[in-house]
Amino acid sequence: MKKILGALSIVLVLASCQEQKKMAFVNRSEVINEYQEKIDVEAKFKEREENFNKKSDSIGKDFQMAYQQFQMEASKMTEKQQQEQGQAFNQRGQMLQQQLQMEQQTLQQSFTTEMDSVMSHMKTFVQDYGKKNGYSFIFGTSDVTTTILYGEEVSDISDEVLKGLNDAYKKEEE
């Protein structure tokens, strides 16, 4: 019995001697949605997407007008000419559709790459912030993942991280 009490005493003493770990959490959704670099990337790609849509609409209208012109002239053509011209229009339409799909995929891939870079910047910043400020752990939470179900407001460093991220981004832009 004395050995058990002695062992328990040692465990309690050792447990009380351990230093407290400094911990905090970041609301990733809040930070990323207000991070200026992300806002700028989205604005840039929104503009690119609008330009792509205008181009796509213009190409579609031009093709449709050419096809209507072909249909008007088809009555003056032989059946063989109609078939040949019809096949040529179908091939042209397929090529235009493939070209537009490739451009759209390229645009989407570029967006994904830049957003991955934004997320990487945020992650690296939080790691550096944690090291500089003596944190043992910085947890992340978001609307999608609920890794933190409750945290005291004092432990939420989202605003500090967001300010630091935006300040660092401004310096890069200058």
C-alpha positions in Angstrom: 0.0 0.0 0.0 2.9 2.3 0.9 4.5 1.5 -2.5 1.3 2.4 -4.3 0.9 5.7 -2.4 4.6 6.5 -3.0 4.2 5.8 -6.8 1.1 7.9 -7.0 2.8 10.8 -5.2 5.7 10.6 -7.6 3.3 10.6 -10.6 1.4 13.6 -9.2 4.7 15.6 -8.5 5.9 14.9 -12.0 2.6 15.8 -13.6 2.5 19.1 -11.7 6.0 19.9 -12.8 5.3 19.7 -16.5 5.0 23.1 -18.1 1.7 24.2 -19.5 1.5 24.0 -23.2 0.5 27.2 -24.9 -2.4 26.4 -27.3 -4.7 28.4 -29.5 -7.0 27.9 -32.5 -7.7 29.6 -35.8 -11.0 29.7 -37.6 -9.7 28.8 -41.1 -12.9 29.7 -42.8 -12.9 33.2 -41.3 -9.2 33.8 -42.0 -9.1 32.5 -45.6 -12.3 34.3 -46.6 -10.9 37.6 -45.4 -7.4 37.1 -46.6 -6.6 39.7 -49.2 -4.5 37.4 -51.4 -7.4 35.0 -51.7 -9.8 37.9 -52.5 -7.4 39.2 -55.2 -7.0 35.7 -56.7 -10.7 35.3 -56.9 -11.2 38.7 -58.4 -8.5 38.0 -61.0 -10.1 34.7 -62.0 -13.6 36.1 -62.0 -12.4 38.6 -64.6 -10.7 35.8 -66.6 -13.9 33.7 -66.4 -16.0 36.6 -67.6 -13.7 37.2 -70.5 -13.8 33.4 -71.3 -17.6 33.4 -71.2 -17.7 36.5 -73.5 -15.3 34.8 -75.9 -17.3 31.5 -75.8 -20.6 33.3 -76.4 -19.1 35.2 -79.3 -17.7 32.1 -80.9 -21.0 30.3 -80.4 -23.0 33.2 -82.0 -20.6 33.4 -84.9 -20.9 29.6 -85.5 -24.7 29.7 -85.2 -24.8 32.6 -87.8 -22.6 30.7 -90.2 -24.7 27.6 -89.8 -27.9 29.6 -90.5 -26.2 31.0 -93.6 -25.4 27.5 -94.7 -29.0 26.4 -94.1 -30.2 29.2 -96.3 -27.8 28.4 -99.1 -28.3 24.6 -98.8 -31.4 24.7 -101.0 -29.1 25.8 -103.9 -26.7 22.9 -103.3 -26.7 19.4 -104.5 -27.4 16.7 -101.9 -23.7 15.7 -101.9 -22.6 19.3 -101.3 -25.1 19.6 -98.4 -23.7 16.5 -96.8 -20.1 17.6 -97.2 -20.9 21.1 -95.9 -23.0 19.6 -93.0 -20.1 17.3 -92.0 -17.7 20.2 -92.2 -19.9 22.3 -89.9 -20.2 19.4 -87.5 -16.4 18.9 -87.4 -15.9 22.6 -86.9 -18.4 22.7 -84.1 -16.7 19.8 -82.4 -13.3 21.4 -82.7 -14.6 24.7 -81.3 -16.2 22.8 -78.4 -13.0 20.9 -77.6 -11.0 24.1 -77.8 -13.3 25.9 -75.4 -13.3 22.9 -73.0 -9.5 22.9 -73.0 -9.4 26.6 -72.3 -11.9 26.2 -69.5 -9.9 23.3 -67.9 -6.7 25.3 -68.1 -8.4 28.3 -66.4 -9.7 26.0 -63.7 -6.3 24.4 -63.2 -4.7 27.8 -62.9 -7.2 28.8 -60.3 -6.7 25.6 -58.3 -2.9 26.1 -58.4 -3.1 29.7 -57.2 -5.6 28.8 -54.5 -3.3 26.0 -53.3 -0.5 28.6 -53.1 -2.8 30.9 -51.0 -3.6 28.0 -48.6 0.1 27.1 -48.4 0.9 30.8 -47.5 -1.6 30.7 -44.8 -0.4 27.4 -43.4 3.3 28.5 -43.4 2.3 31.8 -41.8 0.5 30.1 -39.0 3.4 27.7 -38.4 5.9 30.7 -38.2 3.5 32.6 -36.0 3.2 29.7 -33.7 7.0 29.3 -33.4 7.6 33.1 -32.9 4.9 33.4 -30.2 5.7 30.3 -28.3 2.7 28.1 -29.1 3.0 24.4 -28.7 -0.2 23.8 -30.7 -2.4 25.9 -33.0 -5.5 24.0 -34.0 -7.6 24.8 -37.0 -11.4 24.8 -37.3 -13.8 25.7 -40.0 -17.4 25.5 -41.1 -16.6 22.3 -42.9 -14.5 20.5 -40.3 -15.3 20.6 -36.6 -12.0 19.8 -35.0 -12.7 22.3 -32.2 -16.1 22.2 -30.8 -15.4 24.8 -28.1 -12.7 27.2 -27.4 -12.4 30.3 -25.2 -12.4 33.5 -27.2 -9.0 34.3 -25.6 -7.6 31.2 -27.4 -9.0 32.3 -30.8 -6.1 34.0 -32.6 -7.9 34.2 -36.0 -7.9 38.0 -36.0 -4.2 38.2 -35.2 -3.3 35.7 -37.9 -5.5 37.4 -40.5 -3.9 40.8 -39.7 -0.5 39.3 -39.9 -1.3 37.5 -43.2 -2.7 40.6 -44.8 0.3 42.7 -43.6 2.7 40.2 -45.0 0.8 40.1 -48.3 0.8 43.9 -48.5 4.6 43.9 -48.1 5.0 41.4 -50.9 2.9 43.5 -53.2 4.9 46.7 -52.6 
